[in-house]
């Protein structure tokens, strides 16, 4: 989420801080406001970060950017356009709400010259195909929702397949690699509240399998 240890998560300041420290890329989550403006928000509502109980979809873009972080009121959330116009790169854009709205994000990426500076993270085979039909230059990370659906994504044009840590095994990794795709792993578990954390011994084991 872009350097939340020093700056509020998902802010331009946090993203630039993470990249300056040597991060390969910064991940940002994209949702849409009620007036169909793509904005940066991991959560579906504004309660946790801003103290506002409304869903992001119930806010206009103007209302969204007027919010202030509870952790530091000097900071506010951003639209996707603001992030792209800041020049921060490279980015992994996790598209939380795809489908027909995806075209708005893709148009902004082209307008701001990010086709070679962003990885598109999408959660359906249809959205993978939408991105690739728009631009072969854009790399696509498939956020596979269930392990049993990995073969469905292997049949499409995604460049990378994201696995949760608990899904990683030699056979699954081998199948992904044989399909000509990279394997990315999300460490930890959302069900155990350990996202981003794993035991150090697992990293060399994953590397030996061909992860990364």
C-alpha positions in Angstrom: 0.0 0.0 0.0 2.9 2.3 -0.5 5.0 3.0 2.6 2.4 3.3 5.3 5.1 3.1 8.0 6.0 6.8 7.4 3.1 8.3 5.5 -0.6 7.3 5.4 -1.3 4.3 3.2 -2.1 4.8 -0.5 -0.9 8.4 -0.6 1.5 9.7 -3.3 3.9 10.6 -0.5 3.9 6.9 0.7 4.3 5.6 -2.8 7.3 7.8 -3.6 8.8 7.0 -0.2 8.6 3.2 -0.9 10.1 3.6 -4.3 12.9 5.7 -3.0 13.7 3.0 -0.5 14.2 0.5 -3.4 10.8 -1.2 -3.7 10.3 -2.9 -7.1 6.9 -1.2 -7.4 4.1 0.2 -5.3 0.7 -1.4 -5.1 -2.4 0.8 -5.2 -6.0 -0.3 -5.2 -8.5 1.3 -7.6 -12.2 1.8 -7.0 -14.9 4.1 -8.4 -16.9 6.9 -6.8 -20.5 7.4 -7.4 -19.8 9.7 -10.4 -17.6 7.0 -11.9 -14.2 8.6 -11.2 -11.4 6.0 -10.5 -9.8 6.7 -7.1 -7.3 5.1 -4.8 -8.9 3.1 -2.0 -8.2 -0.4 -0.6 -11.4 -0.5 1.4 -14.9 -0.5 0.0 -15.8 2.3 2.5 -14.1 5.2 4.1 -14.5 4.2 7.7 -11.1 2.8 8.7 -8.9 5.5 7.3 -11.1 8.5 7.3 -13.8 7.9 9.9 -16.6 8.2 7.3 -19.0 5.3 7.2 -20.0 5.8 3.6 -19.1 3.4 0.8 -16.7 4.8 -1.8 -19.5 4.2 -4.3 -21.7 6.6 -2.3 -19.3 9.5 -2.5 -18.6 11.8 -5.4 -15.0 12.3 -6.4 -15.1 15.8 -4.8 -16.4 14.4 -1.5 -13.8 11.6 -1.6 -10.8 13.9 -2.0 -12.1 16.2 0.7 -11.7 13.4 3.3 -8.7 13.5 5.7 -6.7 10.6 7.1 -7.4 10.0 10.8 -3.7 9.1 11.2 -2.6 12.5 9.8 -5.2 15.1 8.7 -2.5 16.9 6.6 -3.1 14.1 4.0 -6.1 13.3 1.8 -6.9 10.5 -0.6 -6.2 10.7 -4.3 -7.9 10.1 -7.6 -6.1 7.8 -10.0 -5.4 10.7 -12.3 -3.5 12.6 -9.5 -1.3 9.6 -8.9 -0.5 9.1 -12.6 0.2 12.8 -13.1 2.6 12.7 -10.1 4.9 10.5 -12.2 5.4 7.9 -9.4 6.3 4.6 -11.0 6.4 1.7 -11.4 2.9 0.8 -10.0 0.9 -2.3 -9.6 -2.8 -1.2 -9.9 -5.1 -3.6 -8.3 -8.5 -3.0 -10.0 -11.1 -3.8 -7.3 -14.0 -3.1 -9.6 -13.5 -4.2 -13.2 -15.8 -5.0 -16.0 -17.0 -2.1 -18.2 -15.4 0.5 -15.9 -12.0 -0.9 -16.6 -12.0 1.2 -19.8 -11.9 4.4 -17.8 -8.7 3.2 -16.1 -7.1 2.1 -19.3 -7.8 5.4 -21.0 -6.1 7.3 -18.1 -3.1 5.0 -18.3 -2.6 5.8 -22.0 -3.3 9.5 -21.5 -0.7 9.7 -18.8 1.9 7.5 -20.6 1.9 4.6 -18.1 1.6 1.6 -20.5 5.2 0.7 -19.7 5.1 1.9 -16.1 2.1 0.0 -14.6 1.1 -3.6 -14.0 -2.6 -4.2 -14.1 -3.9 -6.5 -11.4 -7.4 -7.9 -12.3 -9.5 -10.7 -10.9 -11.4 -12.1 -13.9 -10.3 -13.8 -17.2 -12.5 -11.3 -19.0 -10.7 -8.3 -17.5 -7.3 -9.9 -18.4 -8.5 -10.1 -22.0 -9.8 -6.5 -21.9 -6.4 -5.2 -20.8 -4.5 -7.1 -23.4 -6.9 -6.1 -26.2 -6.4 -2.5 -25.2 -2.6 -2.7 -25.1 -0.1 -5.6 -25.4 2.4 -3.3 -23.7 0.5 -3.5 -20.4 1.6 -6.4 -18.2 -1.3 -8.2 -16.4 -1.2 -9.9 -13.0 -4.1 -12.2 -12.5 -5.5 -12.0 -8.9 -7.0 -15.5 -9.0 -9.9 -15.6 -6.6 -9.8 -19.4 -5.9 -7.0 -21.9 -6.3 -9.3 -24.2 -8.3 -9.6 -21.4 -10.9 -5.9 -21.2 -11.7 -6.3 -23.4 -14.9 -9.0 -21.0 -16.1 -6.5 -18.1 -15.9 -3.7 -20.1 -17.4 -5.7 -20.4 -20.6 -5.7 -16.6 -21.0 -3.1 -14.0 -21.8 -2.1 -12.9 -18.2 1.6 -12.4 -17.8 1.7 -13.3 -14.1 -0.5 -15.4 -11.8 -0.9 -14.4 -8.1 -1.1 -17.2 -5.6 -1.9 -16.9 -1.9 0.9 -18.4 0.2 -1.3 -21.4 1.2 -1.8 -22.3 -2.4 1.9 -22.6 -3.3 3.0 -26.1 -4.1 5.5 -27.5 -6.6 2.8 -28.8 -9.0 0.9 -25.5 -9.2 4.0 -23.5 -9.7 5.2 -25.9 -12.4 1.9 -25.7 -14.3 2.1 -21.9 -14.3 5.7 -21.8 -15.4 5.0 -24.3 -18.2 2.2 -22.0 -19.4 4.9 -19.3 -19.9 3.8 -17.2 -17.0 5.4 -15.8 -13.9 4.4 -16.8 -10.4 3.8 -14.1 -7.8 3.0 -15.0 -4.2 1.0 -13.0 -1.6 2.6 -13.9 1.7 0.5 -14.5 4.7 -3.3 -15.0 4.9 -6.2 -12.6 4.9 -8.2 -15.0 7.1 -5.5 -15.0 9.8 -4.6 -11.3 9.5 -1.0 -12.0 8.4 -1.0 -10.5 4.9 2.6 -9.6 3.9 4.3 -11.7 6.5 5.8 -15.2 6.2 8.6 -17.3 7.7 12.0 -16.6 6.3 12.6 -20.3 5.4 9.8 -20.2 2.9 11.4 -17.7 0.6 14.3 -19.9 -0.6 11.8 -22.8 -1.0 9.6 -20.7 -3.2 12.5 -19.5 -5.2 13.7 -23.1 -5.8 10.2 -23.9 -7.2 10.5 -21.0 -9.7 8.4 -18.3 -7.9 9.2 -14.8 -9.0 
